[in-house]
Structure formats: structure tokens, C-alpha cells
Amino acid sequence: MRSKFYSRYFRFCILAVLFALPAVGYGQGVSLPIPDRNSKEWRRINTGQDSTTDVGVATLILEPNGILRATYRISLSKSEDAAEKPGAKYKVRLMTIQFDSRKSVYRILETTLQDSSEKVVYASGPITTGTWRPLVRSSQTYNTYYSAALNLQPLGLWKVSSTSDPQAIAPADQSSVAITINRFQVGSNTCSMPSYESTTMTIDELAKLTGLSTSRVQIADEKANIVKIKCESPNLTSEIHILILKSIDRAMLVSGGNLFALER
């Protein structure tokens, strides 16, 4: 009886703090930094005759109701005229594209152009009133961008390396956590159409939210990148789950009163 009480109390505390937090919008700078030009944090998604296209592997931002965005880099073999700024030439185009997975539409949120020396020659800044366009099969380019975004961390399959409750992963089918844009699964418990929200917190804020000590969080930066996961499924013991991103291939998940260490 006492264990049930504490479990419910723990979940209540998480919910109370989460709903007290302000919603984070695009203008508040939630997105991760754009990687350097030669960084390994870029992943090649297309090689053409006159250009290459990469996606920033750490630029995926998840938003509520099936919205997501990522940053792409298009590098030209030679400089071209910039339509956005007459008289200027550019060799690299950086685009942050937002997708609505439930409506199958996209829009360009931000564009930055760089010349051959990586000097910025044009920057649109965030455009939150851009027109949504349909993701149609005839437009292979943006479908490729969308598919690439769906394969970025934190989406994908995570292996549970340890847990605060060994019984939580005792069965073989509960040794993984699956996170896709339309499904969130902890072991054999699944919910469809979860709502995600990427945000940042200081170590102290995160410790207060989750009940973890700052020594257990062990985040290198001043702020931790987290994803709040809201799930309405009765199969999962906690409506709100907290995914703490430690690196590209390491994370921690607070779910149902348990703490899971995750790895790729």
C-alpha cells in the first residue's frame, strides 16, 4: 500500500512541475547549435553532380502534436548568385525545416547563406509565419529531408543498459525503449501518437524535477537537453516521461517512477 502511495506521489510531483513550466517556442532558442562545417555531426543524405546535402545529427527538435524540425546543409561545388540578396554569392545554404508529421506538410523556418570562406552573406532569421506546403511523393527532395529527420536522435531504438528497478527490465521484451514520431514504447508497453517537447534545463532544475541528485545526472554542459513525453496510454504507468539526452548515443529516461540508462 505504501509503495503504491509513493509511486502515485512521485508521478504527481513530476506532473505538477511539468505543467508549471512555460511552453518553449522557436524564438527562445531551443535548437541545438549548428555543427562546424567539417564536424562529424553532419550526416550525408544526398550527393549530386553539383552539390551535397547533409543533415545536422544533433539538430532535431521535437514539438507537441507531431511537429519536428531539423537543420540541413547544402554545399555547392561552386558559388552561385543568392536570390535572397542581389549581388551576393553563396556556396553553402543552411536551412532549418519544420515538418508536421500528422498533416504531412513542411515549411522553411530559417535560411542562412555562406560564401566560400564561410562568411554569412544572408540570414533570414526565424520565419514563424511561413507557408506550409504539402509533402507530396513527387517532391523527392523534401521527402528525403523528412526521412532523414525521422532517423535522428532521440528518435529510434534505445537499449536499456541499467535501471533503478531491476524488475522493470527482467523480461527480455522489456530491454529496450523505442521512440518514433508516432509511437513511444517502454518494453512491451506502448502508446500511439505521443506528444513530444524538446527543451533545456539547468542541472539544478532537472534534479528538482526528477528527484535525481546532480551527481547522478552528470551532464557536461551547464544546461541539459531533455524531451518531455506525454502519453495518454493506460499501458504506461506514467503519463509524463522525461528523456535526458547526455550525448548522441547516451540518455536517461525517467518513466513510471523508474530511472533507465539508455544507449544506442
C-alpha positions in Angstrom: 0.0 0.0 0.0 2.8 2.4 1.0 4.7 1.6 -2.3 1.6 2.5 -4.3 1.2 5.7 -2.4 4.8 6.8 -3.0 4.6 5.8 -6.7 1.5 8.0 -7.1 3.1 10.8 -5.2 6.2 10.7 -7.4 4.1 10.9 -10.6 2.0 13.7 -9.1 5.2 15.7 -8.4 6.5 15.3 -11.9 3.2 16.3 -13.5 2.8 19.3 -11.2 6.3 20.7 -12.1 6.0 19.9 -15.8 2.7 21.7 -16.2 4.1 24.7 -14.3 6.9 25.1 -16.7 6.3 27.6 -19.5 6.0 26.3 -23.1 9.1 26.9 -25.1 8.8 28.4 -28.6 11.1 28.7 -31.6 12.1 32.2 -30.7 13.5 31.1 -27.3 16.4 29.3 -28.9 15.7 25.7 -28.0 17.5 24.3 -31.1 21.0 22.9 -30.7 24.0 24.7 -32.2 24.7 24.2 -35.9 27.8 22.0 -36.2 31.0 23.3 -37.8 31.5 22.8 -41.5 33.9 19.8 -41.1 32.3 18.4 -38.0 31.4 14.7 -37.8 28.0 15.9 -36.5 26.8 16.2 -40.1 25.4 13.2 -41.9 25.4 12.9 -45.7 21.9 12.3 -47.2 22.5 13.1 -50.8 25.4 13.6 -53.3 24.6 15.3 -56.6 26.6 16.3 -59.5 27.0 19.9 -58.4 26.1 19.7 -54.7 26.0 17.6 -51.5 23.3 17.7 -48.8 23.9 16.9 -45.1 21.7 16.9 -42.0 22.9 18.0 -38.6 22.7 14.9 -36.5 22.2 16.8 -33.3 19.7 19.4 -34.6 16.4 17.6 -34.3 13.9 19.4 -32.2 10.6 17.7 -31.3 7.5 19.8 -30.6 4.0 18.9 -29.4 1.4 17.4 -31.7 3.7 15.7 -34.1 5.8 18.8 -35.1 9.6 18.4 -35.6 12.4 20.4 -37.2 16.0 19.9 -38.2 18.8 21.8 -39.9 20.2 20.9 -43.3 23.4 22.0 -45.2 23.5 22.2 -49.0 27.1 22.7 -50.2 27.6 23.7 -53.8 30.7 22.8 -55.9 31.0 26.4 -57.0 29.5 29.7 -55.8 26.1 30.9 -57.2 24.1 34.1 -57.1 22.0 34.5 -54.0 18.4 35.1 -55.0 17.7 36.3 -51.4 20.3 39.0 -51.6 21.0 40.5 -55.1 24.7 41.0 -55.8 25.8 38.4 -53.2 27.2 34.9 -54.0 26.9 31.9 -51.7 28.4 28.4 -51.6 26.6 26.9 -48.6 22.9 27.1 -47.8 21.8 26.2 -44.2 18.1 25.6 -43.8 16.0 24.8 -40.7 12.9 23.0 -41.9 9.8 22.3 -39.8 7.6 19.3 -40.5 4.1 18.5 -39.3 4.0 14.7 -39.3 0.3 14.5 -38.7 -0.7 16.7 -41.7 2.2 15.7 -44.0 3.3 19.3 -44.6 6.5 21.3 -44.2 7.8 24.9 -44.2 11.2 26.5 -44.1 11.8 28.3 -40.8 15.2 29.8 -41.3 17.8 30.2 -44.1 21.4 31.2 -43.8 23.8 31.6 -46.8 27.6 31.4 -46.5 30.2 32.3 -49.1 33.3 30.2 -49.9 35.1 31.5 -46.8 32.1 30.5 -44.6 31.2 34.2 -44.1 27.4 34.7 -43.7 26.1 36.8 -46.6 22.4 36.4 -45.8 20.4 35.3 -42.7 16.6 35.3 -42.8 16.2 34.8 -39.0 13.3 32.7 -37.8 10.2 32.9 -40.0 7.3 31.5 -38.0 4.7 32.7 -40.4 6.0 30.8 -43.4 3.6 28.9 -45.7 3.1 25.2 -45.0 3.5 23.1 -48.2 2.3 19.5 -48.7 4.8 16.7 -48.6 4.0 15.0 -51.9 5.7 12.0 -53.3 6.5 13.9 -56.5 8.8 16.2 -54.4 11.6 13.7 -53.6 13.9 16.3 -52.1 11.7 17.3 -49.1 10.6 13.7 -48.5 14.3 12.9 -48.3 14.8 15.7 -45.8 11.8 14.4 -43.8 13.0 10.8 -43.8 16.4 12.0 -42.6 14.9 13.9 -39.7 13.0 10.8 -38.6 16.3 8.9 -38.2 17.9 11.5 -35.9 18.4 11.2 -32.1 16.4 11.0 -29.9 14.2 9.1 -32.3 15.0 5.4 -32.8 15.6 2.3 -30.7 17.5 2.6 -27.4 18.9 -0.3 -25.4 18.3 -0.3 -21.6 21.7 -0.8 -20.0 20.6 -0.4 -16.4 17.6 0.6 -14.3 16.8 1.7 -10.8 14.3 -1.2 -10.6 15.8 -4.5 -12.0 12.3 -6.0 -12.2 11.4 -3.3 -14.7 13.5 -4.9 -17.4 13.6 -8.5 -16.2 11.7 -9.9 -19.2 13.6 -10.0 -22.4 11.0 -7.9 -24.2 11.5 -5.0 -21.8 15.2 -4.4 -22.5 14.6 -1.5 -25.0 12.9 1.8 -25.4 11.5 2.7 -28.9 10.9 6.4 -29.8 9.3 7.2 -33.1 7.2 10.2 -34.2 4.0 8.2 -33.8 4.9 5.7 -31.1 6.6 5.6 -27.7 7.3 2.2 -26.2 8.9 1.2 -22.9 9.5 -2.6 -23.0 6.2 -4.1 -24.1 4.1 -1.1 -23.1 3.2 1.2 -26.0 1.3 4.3 -26.6 0.4 5.7 -30.0 0.6 9.4 -31.1 2.7 10.6 -28.2 3.3 14.3 -27.8 7.0 15.4 -27.5 8.6 18.7 -26.5 12.3 19.4 -26.6 13.6 21.9 -24.1 16.6 22.7 -21.9 17.1 22.8 -18.1 19.9 23.6 -15.7 21.2 20.7 -13.7 19.5 22.0 -10.6 16.2 22.4 -12.4 16.4 18.9 -13.7 17.4 17.4 -10.3 14.4 19.2 -8.7 12.0 18.0 -11.5 13.1 14.3 -11.4 14.2 13.9 -7.8 17.7 12.8 -9.1 20.8 14.1 -7.4 23.0 16.4 -9.5 25.8 13.8 -9.3 23.6 11.2 -11.0 22.6 13.4 -13.9 26.3 14.1 -14.8 25.7 16.5 -17.8 28.9 18.1 -19.2 27.2 21.4 -20.2 25.5 24.0 -17.9 22.1 23.0 -19.3 20.7 19.6 -20.2 18.7 18.9 -23.3 15.6 17.0 -22.4 12.4 15.8 -24.1 9.1 15.8 -22.3 7.0 12.9 -23.5 3.2 13.0 -22.9 1.4 9.7 -23.3 -2.2 9.0 -22.8 -1.9 5.3 -23.0 -3.2 3.3 -19.9 -0.5 0.7 -20.6 2.3 3.1 -19.4 2.3 3.8 -15.7 3.3 7.5 -16.0 1.5 10.0 -18.3 4.6 12.2 -18.5 8.1 10.7 -19.2 11.4 12.7 -19.1 14.2 11.8 -21.6 17.5 13.3 -20.6 20.0 13.5 -23.5 23.6 13.1 -22.4 25.2 12.6 -25.8 24.3 11.3 -29.3 24.3 7.7 -28.1 23.6 8.1 -24.3 20.4 9.1 -22.5 18.5 8.6 -19.3 14.7 8.1 -19.1 12.5 8.8 -16.0 9.4 6.7 -16.6 6.8 5.3 -14.2 8.9 6.1 -11.1 11.9 4.3 -12.6 15.2 5.5 -14.0 16.5 3.9 -17.1 20.0 4.3 -18.5 19.8 4.2 -22.3 22.4 3.7 -25.0 22.5 3.1 -28.8 
